[in-house]
Amino acid sequence: MASGSDRRAVPAGLAATASSALCWWFGSGVHPLWWLAWIAPLPVLWLAPRVRAHRAALAAFAAYALGGCNQWHYLHGVIGLPLPFVLQAIAGPALVFMLVALLHRRLLLGGRTIAAALAPAALWVAVEYASSQVSPHGTFGNIAYSQMDALPVVQLAAATGLWGVSFLLLLLPAALATLAWPSASPRPGRAAVLAVALVPLAATLLYGGLRLQAPADTTLRIGLASIEQPIRPALDTADGQALQARYVQVIDALAQQGARTVVIPETSFATADATVPAFAQLANRHDLLLDAGIDARGDPHAERNMAMAFPPDGAAPQVYSKHHLIPGFEHQYTPGDSYTVLAGSPRIGLAICKDMDFHDTGRAYARRDTQLLLVPAWDFGIDGWLHSRMAIMRGVESGFAIARAARDGRLTLSDDRGRVLAEASSEQHDAALVGDLPLRTTHTLYARWGDWFAWLDLALLIVLLCAALPRRHRD
């Protein structure tokens, strides 16, 4: 039975719920404060063994659900998801956090202190991994993306994928909550709990710090540009020709600043032609590579969301068709099923927007020894930071730099360590930038071994669930 009177449990529960909800609100979502994500689970995990199970469950569910309402405007007001889907997006993780708190409580009250410190992270990561395997949105919503401004921590993804980052985020607060429980193990057990949390954290920071010191092999000067209006005009219309002329003017300016590669956003134009002569001539004239997002309508039975890469020599463009289409928004397109790496050095691959929400894209290009990925994209304004950082995470995991040009989002140049070397906002206005992007030949453990950490986490969870089973008493 949990300790503490019911009278004192109510204000403690309200305080823990409110503080956790505030931390989830500001530590997650489209513009998170990375350090608050480490604190968010702690108040509820501290509370869980001190109150009855139903109160611990209610506090955990309410804390995450209230914090998760920070996405209400984004999901319903901006993207336009129906209310049932929005409620599901908020209630689903809240239910998981409730189960996390209850498992932590059961193990701690049963005297399984080390298990209690590990269980929240193991359960959370297991659910995140399972969700990524079935969701049409891939890893969207993963708590690890909150850490993209904490570069030493993010380097862990090169070894474990983003699963290791999520694990750490739950491990530390769970260990602190365990140590704060008065009936926890005596001194040797407490030292073990502390080691379980601090050793992985220290190793991560050491590994991350060393990894960030690696020198670049070479640099490439890249330009990015986004012109917001009109949206996706046909090239054979007056609007299309006018937009093309504006892009030619912007790309001329980027080339004059030394850009050797230029990227413009997803589906900037619609055309039934297999090429865009003005872009081919522009790439040839300035001796640069131009990657343009195109709504390709040449095949009446297979419209494609396509990237066309126009080489400097004036040859026909190489193409890539988007694999992962947004449900409800891109039903008219036929998904692609192949990857494109351009000839020559450095090794440059092509991808489009939502493809970067999925691990298969990053690992496929890692297997092709890609050093740089060109990514035309189209965001929803308010999610420009988050969606660009999701793409950047793929570069850290699989070892390549990314040049991403998004309409209504962010223009970003990032290296294979996740450092953003240049950035500009294109949220509801035109934007352009040019910068020098460091390139390396990087082979990460995650690219070679894949989701090994997630599978190890699943095995750990099974062991912890067995530890949570009621003990049999012998007569």
C-alpha positions as a Python dict, from the first residue, in 0.01 Angstrom:
ca = {
    (1, 'M'): (0, 0, 0),
    (2, 'A'): (131, 347, -87),
    (3, 'S'): (243, 570, 199),
    (4, 'G'): (99, 914, 292),
    (5, 'S'): (-252, 1014, 386),
    (6, 'D'): (-521, 1082, 127),
    (7, 'R'): (-547, 1436, 256),
    (8, 'R'): (-185, 1515, 173),
    (9, 'A'): (-198, 1315, -150),
    (10, 'V'): (-436, 1560, -320),
    (11, 'P'): (-217, 1873, -313),
    (12, 'A'): (93, 1664, -388),
    (13, 'G'): (-83, 1507, -685),
    (14, 'L'): (-201, 1841, -818),
    (15, 'A'): (145, 1996, -783),
    (16, 'A'): (318, 1702, -951),
    (17, 'T'): (64, 1693, -1232),
    (18, 'A'): (82, 2066, -1295),
    (19, 'S'): (462, 2086, -1293),
    (20, 'S'): (496, 1782, -1520),
    (21, 'A'): (233, 1921, -1758),
    (22, 'L'): (415, 2253, -1782),
    (23, 'C'): (743, 2077, -1859),
    (24, 'W'): (580, 1859, -2126),
    (25, 'W'): (413, 2169, -2275),
    (26, 'F'): (738, 2363, -2315),
    (27, 'G'): (973, 2066, -2352),
    (28, 'S'): (798, 1895, -2646),
    (29, 'G'): (607, 1988, -2959),
    (30, 'V'): (715, 2201, -3254),
    (31, 'H'): (941, 2443, -3060),
    (32, 'P'): (1073, 2254, -2754),
    (33, 'L'): (1311, 2374, -2485),
    (34, 'W'): (1540, 2071, -2479),
    (35, 'W'): (1631, 2080, -2109),
    (36, 'L'): (1268, 2070, -1994),
    (37, 'A'): (1220, 1731, -2161),
    (38, 'W'): (1460, 1584, -1904),
    (39, 'I'): (1253, 1720, -1615),
    (40, 'A'): (901, 1651, -1745),
    (41, 'P'): (865, 1286, -1628),
    (42, 'L'): (1019, 1345, -1285),
    (43, 'P'): (731, 1497, -1082),
    (44, 'V'): (485, 1222, -1176),
    (45, 'L'): (739, 943, -1127),
    (46, 'W'): (820, 1090, -786),
    (47, 'L'): (449, 1094, -703),
    (48, 'A'): (359, 747, -830),
    (49, 'P'): (470, 531, -533),
    (50, 'R'): (335, 785, -280),
    (51, 'V'): (-30, 762, -385),
    (52, 'R'): (-277, 492, -473),
    (53, 'A'): (-247, 337, -820),
    (54, 'H'): (-557, 504, -964),
    (55, 'R'): (-431, 846, -855),
    (56, 'A'): (-88, 782, -1000),
    (57, 'A'): (-251, 676, -1327),
    (58, 'L'): (-474, 983, -1337),
    (59, 'A'): (-184, 1218, -1261),
    (60, 'A'): (36, 1069, -1534),
    (61, 'F'): (-239, 1071, -1796),
    (62, 'A'): (-347, 1425, -1712),
    (63, 'A'): (8, 1559, -1704),
    (64, 'Y'): (97, 1435, -2051),
    (65, 'A'): (-245, 1511, -2199),
    (66, 'L'): (-238, 1869, -2073),
    (67, 'G'): (119, 1913, -2193),
    (68, 'G'): (31, 1752, -2525),
    (69, 'C'): (-233, 2014, -2587),
    (70, 'N'): (56, 2236, -2699),
    (71, 'Q'): (2, 2067, -3038),
    (72, 'W'): (-371, 2139, -3058),
    (73, 'H'): (-335, 2448, -3276),
    (74, 'Y'): (-76, 2281, -3497),
    (75, 'L'): (-269, 1959, -3554),
    (76, 'H'): (-621, 2099, -3575),
    (77, 'G'): (-582, 2466, -3667),
    (78, 'V'): (-287, 2443, -3908),
    (79, 'I'): (-286, 2092, -4054),
    (80, 'G'): (-663, 2060, -4020),
    (81, 'L'): (-685, 1712, -3869),
    (82, 'P'): (-1035, 1616, -3752),
    (83, 'L'): (-1091, 1632, -3376),
    (84, 'P'): (-1095, 1251, -3325),
    (85, 'F'): (-746, 1226, -3477),
    (86, 'V'): (-618, 1516, -3268),
    (87, 'L'): (-756, 1362, -2951),
    (88, 'Q'): (-597, 1030, -3042),
    (89, 'A'): (-260, 1200, -3105),
    (90, 'I'): (-272, 1354, -2758),
    (91, 'A'): (-433, 1070, -2562),
    (92, 'G'): (-215, 793, -2707),
    (93, 'P'): (117, 913, -2560),
    (94, 'A'): (-65, 1014, -2241),
    (95, 'L'): (-182, 655, -2201),
    (96, 'V'): (175, 534, -2253),
    (97, 'F'): (303, 773, -1987),
    (98, 'M'): (33, 644, -1753),
    (99, 'L'): (156, 287, -1805),
    (100, 'V'): (513, 406, -1753),
    (101, 'A'): (422, 557, -1417),
    (102, 'L'): (229, 248, -1305),
    (103, 'L'): (513, 10, -1401),
    (104, 'H'): (765, 230, -1220),
    (105, 'R'): (537, 236, -913),
    (106, 'R'): (485, -139, -906),
    (107, 'L'): (855, -219, -931),
    (108, 'L'): (954, 40, -673),
    (109, 'L'): (694, -74, -419),
    (110, 'G'): (807, -430, -482),
    (111, 'G'): (1164, -340, -388),
    (112, 'R'): (1298, -373, -744),
    (113, 'T'): (1486, -44, -742),
    (114, 'I'): (1717, -94, -1040),
    (115, 'A'): (1428, -231, -1242),
    (116, 'A'): (1217, 70, -1139),
    (117, 'A'): (1488, 304, -1270),
    (118, 'L'): (1510, 124, -1605),
    (119, 'A'): (1145, 40, -1667),
    (120, 'P'): (1011, 385, -1772),
    (121, 'A'): (1275, 422, -2043),
    (122, 'A'): (1235, 64, -2163),
    (123, 'L'): (857, 85, -2194),
    (124, 'W'): (860, 430, -2356),
    (125, 'V'): (1116, 335, -2621),
    (126, 'A'): (943, 5, -2694),
    (127, 'V'): (618, 186, -2770),
    (128, 'E'): (796, 453, -2979),
    (129, 'Y'): (968, 184, -3183),
    (130, 'A'): (652, -20, -3235),
    (131, 'S'): (465, 295, -3341),
    (132, 'S'): (733, 386, -3596),
    (133, 'Q'): (691, 47, -3762),
    (134, 'V'): (319, 91, -3831),
    (135, 'S'): (258, 466, -3844),
    (136, 'P'): (225, 638, -4185),
    (137, 'H'): (413, 926, -4021),
    (138, 'G'): (721, 725, -3926),
    (139, 'T'): (905, 867, -3627),
    (140, 'F'): (700, 1187, -3605),
    (141, 'G'): (636, 1274, -3240),
    (142, 'N'): (943, 1095, -3104),
    (143, 'I'): (1064, 1270, -2790),
    (144, 'A'): (1428, 1244, -2906),
    (145, 'Y'): (1372, 1530, -3153),
    (146, 'S'): (1339, 1766, -2856),
    (147, 'Q'): (1717, 1732, -2810),
    (148, 'M'): (1831, 1860, -3149),
    (149, 'D'): (1983, 2170, -2987),
    (150, 'A'): (2179, 1951, -2740),
    (151, 'L'): (2443, 1836, -2989),
    (152, 'P'): (2658, 1616, -2760),
    (153, 'V'): (2346, 1418, -2663),
    (154, 'V'): (2226, 1388, -3023),
    (155, 'Q'): (2552, 1219, -3128),
    (156, 'L'): (2429, 907, -2949),
    (157, 'A'): (2194, 854, -3245),
    (158, 'A'): (2495, 766, -3463),
    (159, 'A'): (2530, 450, -3252),
    (160, 'T'): (2178, 368, -3129),
    (161, 'G'): (1947, 563, -3358),
    (162, 'L'): (1713, 807, -3192),
    (163, 'W'): (1603, 524, -2958),
    (164, 'G'): (1909, 574, -2739),
    (165, 'V'): (1833, 943, -2700),
    (166, 'S'): (1474, 870, -2594),
    (167, 'F'): (1599, 607, -2350),
    (168, 'L'): (1830, 854, -2177),
    (169, 'L'): (1552, 1113, -2152),
    (170, 'L'): (1341, 873, -1941),
    (171, 'L'): (1627, 699, -1763),
    (172, 'L'): (1764, 998, -1573),
    (173, 'P'): (1434, 1122, -1420),
    (174, 'A'): (1330, 765, -1337),
    (175, 'A'): (1660, 708, -1155),
    (176, 'L'): (1620, 1033, -960),
    (177, 'A'): (1263, 941, -866),
    (178, 'T'): (1388, 601, -749),
    (179, 'L'): (1660, 755, -535),
    (180, 'A'): (1404, 989, -378),
    (181, 'W'): (1189, 699, -256),
    (182, 'P'): (1254, 657, 119),
    (183, 'S'): (1216, 279, 109),
    (184, 'A'): (1465, 234, -174),
    (185, 'S'): (1762, -1, -139),
    (186, 'P'): (2038, 66, 115),
    (187, 'R'): (2353, 247, 14),
    (188, 'P'): (2498, -18, -227),
    (189, 'G'): (2166, -39, -411),
    (190, 'R'): (2137, 338, -436),
    (191, 'A'): (2486, 356, -578),
    (192, 'A'): (2387, 99, -840),
    (193, 'V'): (2080, 303, -937),
    (194, 'L'): (2292, 616, -963),
    (195, 'A'): (2544, 433, -1181),
    (196, 'V'): (2269, 300, -1407),
    (197, 'A'): (2179, 659, -1494),
    (198, 'L'): (2505, 849, -1473),
    (199, 'V'): (2737, 606, -1651),
    (200, 'P'): (2534, 606, -1978),
    (201, 'L'): (2490, 984, -1954),
    (202, 'A'): (2861, 1045, -1899),
    (203, 'A'): (2955, 804, -2178),
    (204, 'T'): (2712, 979, -2411),
    (205, 'L'): (2854, 1324, -2336),
    (206, 'L'): (3212, 1200, -2377),
    (207, 'Y'): (3131, 1023, -2704),
    (208, 'G'): (2935, 1322, -2830),
    (209, 'G'): (3208, 1569, -2741),
    (210, 'L'): (3475, 1364, -2917),
    (211, 'R'): (3257, 1309, -3222),
    (212, 'L'): (3198, 1682, -3261),
    (213, 'Q'): (3575, 1737, -3290),
    (214, 'A'): (3612, 1539, -3616),
    (215, 'P'): (3750, 1751, -3903),
    (216, 'A'): (3576, 1778, -4238),
    (217, 'D'): (3710, 1602, -4550),
    (218, 'T'): (3598, 1883, -4780),
    (219, 'T'): (3340, 2161, -4810),
    (220, 'L'): (3081, 2243, -5072),
    (221, 'R'): (2924, 2585, -5122),
    (222, 'I'): (2548, 2542, -5147),
    (223, 'G'): (2259, 2779, -5212),
    (224, 'L'): (1898, 2729, -5101),
    (225, 'A'): (1598, 2932, -5215),
    (226, 'S'): (1222, 2939, -5162),
    (227, 'I'): (967, 3163, -5335),
    (228, 'E'): (634, 3121, -5159),
    (229, 'Q'): (382, 3228, -5424),
    (230, 'P'): (229, 3114, -5649),
    (231, 'I'): (200, 2755, -5529),
    (232, 'R'): (275, 2476, -5777),
    (233, 'P'): (186, 2660, -6102),
    (234, 'A'): (200, 2472, -6431),
    (235, 'L'): (514, 2571, -6620),
    (236, 'D'): (322, 2635, -6941),
    (237, 'T'): (105, 2905, -6778),
    (238, 'A'): (178, 3273, -6726),
    (239, 'D'): (212, 3217, -6350),
    (240, 'G'): (452, 2931, -6409),
    (241, 'Q'): (670, 3129, -6645),
    (242, 'A'): (676, 3426, -6408),
    (243, 'L'): (778, 3206, -6113),
    (244, 'Q'): (1043, 3035, -6322),
    (245, 'A'): (1188, 3374, -6417),
    (246, 'R'): (1203, 3474, -6050),
    (247, 'Y'): (1382, 3151, -5959),
    (248, 'V'): (1629, 3203, -6243),
    (249, 'Q'): (1703, 3548, -6103),
    (250, 'V'): (1753, 3414, -5747),
    (251, 'I'): (1971, 3125, -5864),
    (252, 'D'): (2182, 3366, -6071),
    (253, 'A'): (2243, 3563, -5751),
    (254, 'L'): (2333, 3249, -5554),
    (255, 'A'): (2575, 3141, -5827),
    (256, 'Q'): (2740, 3483, -5815),
    (257, 'Q'): (2797, 3420, -5444),
    (258, 'G'): (2982, 3101, -5532),
    (259, 'A'): (2711, 2835, -5493),
    (260, 'R'): (2807, 2511, -5671),
    (261, 'T'): (2481, 2335, -5578),
    (262, 'V'): (2134, 2489, -5544),
    (263, 'V'): (1812, 2337, -5403),
    (264, 'I'): (1457, 2476, -5437),
    (265, 'P'): (1144, 2340, -5262),
    (266, 'E'): (917, 2044, -5319),
    (267, 'T'): (670, 2067, -5611),
    (268, 'S'): (777, 2420, -5700),
    (269, 'F'): (628, 2367, -6047),
    (270, 'A'): (396, 2127, -6228),
    (271, 'T'): (493, 2001, -6571),
    (272, 'A'): (434, 1711, -6807),
    (273, 'D'): (779, 1753, -6966),
    (274, 'A'): (1071, 1528, -6879),
    (275, 'T'): (1293, 1832, -6825),
    (276, 'V'): (1283, 2205, -6761),
    (277, 'P'): (1498, 2364, -7034),
    (278, 'A'): (1547, 2692, -6849),
    (279, 'F'): (1685, 2508, -6546),
    (280, 'A'): (1907, 2284, -6758),
    (281, 'Q'): (2054, 2591, -6928),
    (282, 'L'): (2094, 2769, -6595),
    (283, 'A'): (2286, 2475, -6443),
    (284, 'N'): (2509, 2457, -6748),
    (285, 'R'): (2572, 2832, -6763),
    (286, 'H'): (2681, 2856, -6401),
    (287, 'D'): (2848, 2512, -6390),
    (288, 'L'): (2636, 2408, -6092),
    (289, 'L'): (2402, 2129, -5981),
    (290, 'L'): (2039, 2240, -5950),
    (291, 'D'): (1790, 2022, -5760),
    (292, 'A'): (1427, 2126, -5809),
    (293, 'G'): (1104, 1985, -5665),
    (294, 'I'): (862, 1910, -5950),
    (295, 'D'): (501, 1791, -5973),
    (296, 'A'): (565, 1551, -6264),
    (297, 'R'): (255, 1492, -6476),
    (298, 'G'): (409, 1324, -6778),
    (299, 'D'): (243, 989, -6707),
    (300, 'P'): (-136, 1033, -6679),
    (301, 'H'): (-154, 712, -6474),
    (302, 'A'): (132, 790, -6235),
    (303, 'E'): (166, 1152, -6128),
    (304, 'R'): (485, 1188, -5924),
    (305, 'N'): (616, 1415, -5651),
    (306, 'M'): (963, 1431, -5801),
    (307, 'A'): (1305, 1585, -5757),
    (308, 'M'): (1491, 1671, -6078),
    (309, 'A'): (1867, 1719, -6045),
    (310, 'F'): (2005, 1918, -6340),
    (311, 'P'): (2381, 1851, -6378),
    (312, 'P'): (2639, 2114, -6477),
    (313, 'D'): (2716, 1948, -6811),
    (314, 'G'): (2368, 2007, -6953),
    (315, 'A'): (2278, 1637, -6960),
    (316, 'A'): (1927, 1512, -6887),
    (317, 'P'): (1822, 1553, -6522),
    (318, 'Q'): (1842, 1262, -6283),
    (319, 'V'): (1518, 1207, -6096),
    (320, 'Y'): (1386, 1075, -5767),
    (321, 'S'): (1022, 1015, -5675),
    (322, 'K'): (904, 1068, -5318),
    (323, 'H'): (851, 740, -5132),
    (324, 'H'): (650, 845, -4827),
    (325, 'L'): (340, 1046, -4915),
    (326, 'I'): (131, 1240, -4663),
    (327, 'P'): (-204, 1061, -4613),
    (328, 'G'): (-492, 1281, -4724),
    (329, 'F'): (-267, 1547, -4879),
    (330, 'E'): (-84, 1358, -5154),
    (331, 'H'): (-332, 1094, -5266),
    (332, 'Q'): (-284, 1197, -5631),
    (333, 'Y'): (78, 1084, -5639),
    (334, 'T'): (228, 743, -5707),
    (335, 'P'): (507, 670, -5457),
    (336, 'G'): (860, 598, -5574),
    (337, 'D'): (1051, 280, -5491),
    (338, 'S'): (1413, 354, -5581),
    (339, 'Y'): (1697, 574, -5458),
    (340, 'T'): (1911, 812, -5661),
    (341, 'V'): (2279, 887, -5608),
    (342, 'L'): (2440, 1124, -5855),
    (343, 'A'): (2759, 1032, -6038),
    (344, 'G'): (3088, 1187, -5936),
    (345, 'S'): (3231, 1320, -5611),
    (346, 'P'): (3113, 1405, -5353),
    (347, 'R'): (2849, 1133, -5330),
    (348, 'I'): (2516, 1318, -5346),
    (349, 'G'): (2173, 1157, -5299),
    (350, 'L'): (1819, 1284, -5350),
    (351, 'A'): (1518, 1270, -5115),
    (352, 'I'): (1199, 1471, -5058),
    (353, 'C'): (1047, 1613, -4738),
    (354, 'K'): (852, 1340, -4554),
    (355, 'D'): (1096, 1072, -4668),
    (356, 'M'): (1322, 1208, -4395),
    (357, 'D'): (1072, 1112, -4124),
    (358, 'F'): (1163, 747, -4187),
    (359, 'H'): (1477, 549, -4105),
    (360, 'D'): (1470, 353, -4429),
    (361, 'T'): (1567, 665, -4625),
    (362, 'G'): (1873, 739, -4415),
    (363, 'R'): (2000, 381, -4401),
    (364, 'A'): (1941, 328, -4774),
    (365, 'Y'): (2164, 623, -4856),
    (366, 'A'): (2421, 519, -4596),
    (367, 'R'): (2451, 185, -4778),
    (368, 'R'): (2526, 387, -5092),
    (369, 'D'): (2808, 579, -4919),
    (370, 'T'): (2624, 909, -4953),
    (371, 'Q'): (2798, 1218, -4816),
    (372, 'L'): (2526, 1475, -4888),
    (373, 'L'): (2150, 1455, -4930),
    (374, 'L'): (1957, 1722, -5123),
    (375, 'V'): (1603, 1756, -4987),
    (376, 'P'): (1333, 1977, -5142),
    (377, 'A'): (1055, 2011, -4885),
    (378, 'W'): (727, 2181, -4797),
    (379, 'D'): (633, 2243, -4434),
    (380, 'F'): (333, 2393, -4252),
    (381, 'G'): (496, 2712, -4128),
    (382, 'I'): (472, 2655, -3755),
    (383, 'D'): (656, 2320, -3776),
    (384, 'G'): (953, 2451, -3973),
    (385, 'W'): (1202, 2399, -3689),
    (386, 'L'): (1075, 2055, -3591),
    (387, 'H'): (1049, 1909, -3940),
    (388, 'S'): (1388, 2036, -4045),
    (389, 'R'): (1542, 1882, -3731),
    (390, 'M'): (1378, 1548, -3801),
    (391, 'A'): (1563, 1546, -4133),
    (392, 'I'): (1886, 1652, -3962),
    (393, 'M'): (1854, 1356, -3723),
    (394, 'R'): (1866, 1119, -4022),
    (395, 'G'): (2200, 1272, -4115),
    (396, 'V'): (2339, 1211, -3765),
    (397, 'E'): (2211, 853, -3757),
    (398, 'S'): (2337, 752, -4099),
    (399, 'G'): (2633, 982, -4154),
    (400, 'F'): (2565, 1246, -4420),
    (401, 'A'): (2517, 1621, -4451),
    (402, 'I'): (2181, 1764, -4559),
    (403, 'A'): (2085, 2061, -4773),
    (404, 'R'): (1712, 2111, -4721),
    (405, 'A'): (1501, 2381, -4887),
    (406, 'A'): (1144, 2402, -4758),
    (407, 'R'): (860, 2623, -4868),
    (408, 'D'): (678, 2766, -4565),
    (409, 'G'): (941, 2628, -4328),
    (410, 'R'): (1319, 2644, -4293),
    (411, 'L'): (1615, 2646, -4528),
    (412, 'T'): (1895, 2453, -4354),
    (413, 'L'): (2248, 2340, -4423),
    (414, 'S'): (2354, 2077, -4166),
    (415, 'D'): (2655, 1849, -4141),
    (416, 'D'): (2662, 1481, -4046),
    (417, 'R'): (2697, 1577, -3678),
    (418, 'G'): (2369, 1769, -3678),
    (419, 'R'): (2528, 2114, -3667),
    (420, 'V'): (2323, 2373, -3854),
    (421, 'L'): (2579, 2577, -4048),
    (422, 'A'): (2328, 2809, -4214),
    (423, 'E'): (1955, 2861, -4166),
    (424, 'A'): (1682, 3094, -4288),
    (425, 'S'): (1306, 3100, -4235),
    (426, 'S'): (1074, 3072, -4534),
    (427, 'E'): (764, 3072, -4317),
    (428, 'Q'): (515, 3269, -4529),
    (429, 'H'): (780, 3473, -4711),
    (430, 'D'): (1057, 3431, -4968),
    (431, 'A'): (1402, 3329, -4846),
    (432, 'A'): (1745, 3241, -4980),
    (433, 'L'): (2085, 3161, -4833),
    (434, 'V'): (2428, 3040, -4937),
    (435, 'G'): (2684, 2869, -4715),
    (436, 'D'): (2981, 2634, -4700),
    (437, 'L'): (2878, 2286, -4587),
    (438, 'P'): (3143, 2048, -4443),
    (439, 'L'): (3131, 1698, -4590),
    (440, 'R'): (3276, 1377, -4447),
    (441, 'T'): (3289, 1010, -4535),
    (442, 'T'): (3114, 871, -4228),
    (443, 'H'): (3006, 514, -4151),
    (444, 'T'): (2797, 501, -3835),
    (445, 'L'): (2718, 203, -3617),
    (446, 'Y'): (2349, 271, -3661),
    (447, 'A'): (2381, 262, -4041),
    (448, 'R'): (2549, -80, -4017),
    (449, 'W'): (2345, -242, -3739),
    (450, 'G'): (2011, -65, -3770),
    (451, 'D'): (1764, -79, -3480),
    (452, 'W'): (1975, -305, -3261),
    (453, 'F'): (1920, -83, -2959),
    (454, 'A'): (1542, -92, -3001),
    (455, 'W'): (1551, -472, -3006),
    (456, 'L'): (1776, -476, -2700),
    (457, 'D'): (1528, -244, -2533),
    (458, 'L'): (1241, -482, -2615),
    (459, 'A'): (1435, -768, -2457),
    (460, 'L'): (1502, -557, -2147),
    (461, 'L'): (1134, -469, -2122),
    (462, 'I'): (1035, -836, -2123),
    (463, 'V'): (1273, -900, -1833),
    (464, 'L'): (1139, -600, -1641),
    (465, 'L'): (778, -703, -1697),
    (466, 'C'): (863, -1045, -1558),
    (467, 'A'): (1016, -874, -1254),
    (468, 'A'): (689, -684, -1207),
    (469, 'L'): (483, -1003, -1183),
    (470, 'P'): (355, -1093, -834),
    (471, 'R'): (598, -1306, -640),
    (472, 'R'): (489, -1655, -543),
    (473, 'H'): (518, -1732, -174),
    (474, 'R'): (621, -2083, -84),
    (475, 'D'): (449, -2251, 211),
}
